[in-house]
Amino acid sequence: MKLAIKMYLTFMDESGGIGFSEKSIYKYFVMTALTIEEGIERKIKAIMKKKKAKLYNLGWPRDVEIKAVTLHNLRRNKKIKQMLTSPTNGDNYIQEVLISIKNSCHPRIDYLAINKDGIKDKSLKSADYGIAYNLFAGKFLCPLVKELKIVKLFADPRNKERHSKKHFEAYIKTEIIKMTVDDKIETKFDIQQPYSHMNLGLQAVDFFSWSIYRYFVNNDSRFYDVFSDLIVNGNKLYFEGE
């Protein structure tokens, strides 16, 4: 009897910034992947639609994307606060989303956290904008695809760390093919790049990525602890002692 081959859907998001310009305010950069088996996405869609409807019914402006960072800073956002018909605790909402997705979907979470202060290589720090992003995305995604074999990746094309001339999709696919040839394994990998405001899976992973980033930047584990048992690979680069 032939065993069914599983297809995995991976939604990738990032927090912080990997650029090295003098204007950069970010010390850390985090890439996060939320992975589910094909078919489970309907549960994520149902959860996100329900949670978003709750805010829309309170008066949340529909032209403002519901993101974890916006919710966390809600108490300082007078414009949105004035539009809501009742007091809303943004942090509680974030935790509700994390708990609902965890309990209903049981996703796999992977992340790569980078301490930019620990990067000393001058060639990397002076490379054209977008190259560092591609480099670390390759390091992050190749082991995941190697393990799961059949993966469809979703990533927002508006990512500020990419550059139109650096060809993110082609670079990642080349790295995946190189890995399969070198390791003599078979994989099936594809990339789709929908805008996050049109893809509920990308909207979901935003909450996890922000939580992981906050864990490193602010030493705040309130959100990270909600799903820490779902983390399969949490890797750190350029941290002291790593």
C-alpha positions in Angstrom: 0.0 0.0 0.0 1.5 3.3 -1.1 1.7 5.9 1.7 0.2 9.3 1.1 2.8 12.1 0.6 2.2 15.1 2.8 2.3 18.6 1.4 3.2 21.4 3.8 2.3 25.0 3.7 4.8 27.4 5.2 4.0 31.0 5.9 7.1 33.2 6.5 7.3 36.6 8.2 10.1 38.6 9.6 10.5 41.3 12.3 13.2 43.9 12.9 15.6 44.7 10.1 18.8 43.2 8.6 20.0 46.4 6.8 23.3 47.9 8.0 22.9 51.5 7.1 23.5 54.2 9.7 19.8 54.9 9.7 18.9 51.4 10.8 17.3 51.3 14.3 17.3 47.5 14.6 19.7 45.4 16.6 18.0 42.1 15.9 16.4 40.5 12.9 14.0 37.5 13.2 12.7 35.2 10.5 9.7 33.0 11.4 8.0 30.2 9.7 4.6 28.8 10.6 4.1 25.4 8.9 0.9 23.3 8.7 -0.2 20.3 6.7 -2.2 21.1 3.6 -5.9 21.2 4.5 -5.3 22.8 7.9 -5.2 26.3 6.4 -9.0 26.4 6.5 -8.8 26.3 10.3 -6.4 29.2 10.3 -8.6 31.2 7.9 -11.6 30.6 10.2 -9.8 31.7 13.3 -8.4 34.9 11.7 -11.7 35.8 10.1 -13.4 35.4 13.5 -10.8 37.4 15.4 -10.7 40.2 12.8 -14.5 40.4 12.7 -14.4 41.0 16.5 -12.3 44.1 16.0 -14.1 45.3 12.9 -17.4 45.1 14.9 -15.9 47.4 17.5 -15.0 50.0 14.8 -11.4 49.0 13.8 -10.7 50.9 10.5 -10.7 48.4 7.6 -7.9 50.3 5.9 -5.5 49.5 8.8 -4.0 46.0 8.7 -4.5 44.2 12.0 -0.9 43.4 13.1 0.6 42.4 16.4 2.7 45.5 16.8 -0.3 47.8 16.1 -2.3 46.0 18.7 0.5 46.1 21.3 0.8 49.9 20.8 -3.0 50.4 20.7 -3.0 52.3 24.0 -0.8 55.0 22.4 -2.7 55.1 19.1 -5.3 57.7 19.7 -6.7 57.6 16.2 -7.7 53.9 16.4 -8.7 54.1 20.1 -11.2 56.8 19.3 -12.8 54.7 16.6 -13.3 51.7 18.8 -16.7 51.6 20.6 -15.4 49.9 23.7 -12.0 49.6 25.4 -9.8 46.9 23.8 -6.7 45.3 25.3 -4.4 44.7 22.4 -2.1 42.4 24.3 -5.0 40.2 25.3 -6.1 40.0 21.7 -2.6 38.9 20.6 -2.6 36.1 23.1 -6.1 35.0 22.1 -5.0 34.7 18.5 -1.9 32.7 19.5 -3.8 30.4 21.8 -6.6 29.8 19.2 -4.2 28.9 16.4 -2.1 26.7 18.7 -5.1 24.7 20.0 -6.9 24.4 16.7 -4.1 24.0 14.2 -1.1 22.7 16.1 1.4 24.4 13.7 5.1 23.9 13.6 7.1 27.0 14.4 10.7 27.6 13.3 12.7 30.8 13.6 16.1 32.3 13.0 17.2 35.2 15.2 20.2 37.3 14.2 22.1 39.7 16.5 23.4 42.2 14.1 26.0 43.6 16.5 27.7 40.2 16.4 28.2 40.4 12.6 31.8 41.5 12.0 32.3 40.4 8.3 32.8 43.7 6.4 31.8 42.1 3.1 28.4 41.1 4.4 27.8 44.5 6.1 28.8 46.4 3.0 26.9 44.2 0.5 24.2 45.6 -1.7 20.8 46.0 0.0 18.9 42.7 -0.1 21.8 40.3 -0.3 21.9 39.7 3.5 18.2 39.0 3.5 18.6 36.4 0.7 21.6 34.8 2.4 19.9 34.3 5.8 16.6 33.3 4.2 18.5 30.5 2.4 20.1 29.3 5.6 16.7 29.4 7.3 14.6 27.7 4.6 16.9 24.9 3.3 16.9 22.8 6.4 13.1 23.1 6.7 12.6 21.9 3.1 15.2 19.2 3.5 13.2 17.8 6.4 9.6 18.2 5.1 10.4 17.4 1.4 7.3 19.0 -0.2 6.8 22.6 0.8 4.8 25.6 -0.6 6.2 28.8 0.8 4.1 32.0 1.2 5.9 35.3 1.7 4.7 38.9 1.3 6.4 40.5 -1.7 6.4 43.9 0.0 9.1 42.9 2.4 11.3 45.9 3.0 14.5 43.9 3.3 14.3 42.7 -0.3 15.4 44.5 -3.4 13.8 44.2 -6.9 17.2 43.4 -8.5 18.2 40.7 -5.9 15.7 38.1 -7.1 14.7 36.5 -3.8 12.6 33.8 -5.4 15.3 32.7 -7.8 18.0 32.7 -5.1 16.0 30.6 -2.7 15.0 28.1 -5.4 18.6 27.8 -6.5 19.7 27.1 -2.9 17.1 24.5 -2.6 18.1 22.7 -5.8 21.8 22.9 -4.8 20.9 21.3 -1.5 19.0 18.5 -3.2 21.8 17.8 -5.6 24.5 17.8 -2.9 22.6 15.7 -0.4 21.1 13.4 -3.1 17.5 13.9 -1.9 14.2 14.7 -3.7 12.1 17.7 -2.8 9.3 19.7 -4.2 9.4 23.4 -3.5 7.3 26.4 -4.7 7.0 30.0 -3.7 3.9 32.1 -3.7 4.0 35.8 -2.9 0.6 37.1 -2.0 0.2 40.4 -0.2 -0.3 39.8 3.5 -3.5 41.8 3.7 -5.0 39.3 1.3 -3.6 36.1 2.9 -4.8 35.0 6.3 -1.9 32.6 6.8 0.6 35.5 6.5 -1.6 37.5 8.9 -1.4 34.7 11.4 2.4 34.2 11.3 2.8 37.9 12.0 1.6 37.3 15.5 4.2 34.6 16.1 7.1 36.5 14.5 6.4 39.7 16.5 6.2 37.6 19.7 9.6 36.0 19.0 11.1 39.3 18.2 9.8 40.9 21.4 11.2 38.0 23.3 14.7 38.9 22.1 14.5 42.6 22.1 12.5 43.3 25.2 13.1 40.1 27.2 9.3 39.7 27.2 8.3 36.1 27.1 4.5 36.6 27.8 3.6 35.9 24.2 6.6 33.6 23.3 5.7 31.2 26.1 2.2 30.7 24.7 3.6 28.6 21.8 7.2 27.8 22.8 6.3 24.1 22.9 5.5 24.3 19.2 9.0 25.5 18.2 10.9 22.8 16.4 14.0 24.8 15.5 14.8 28.1 17.2 18.3 29.0 15.9 20.4 32.1 16.9 23.2 33.6 14.9 26.0 35.9 16.1 24.8 35.9 19.8 27.5 35.9 22.4 28.5 32.3 23.2 26.6 30.9 20.2 
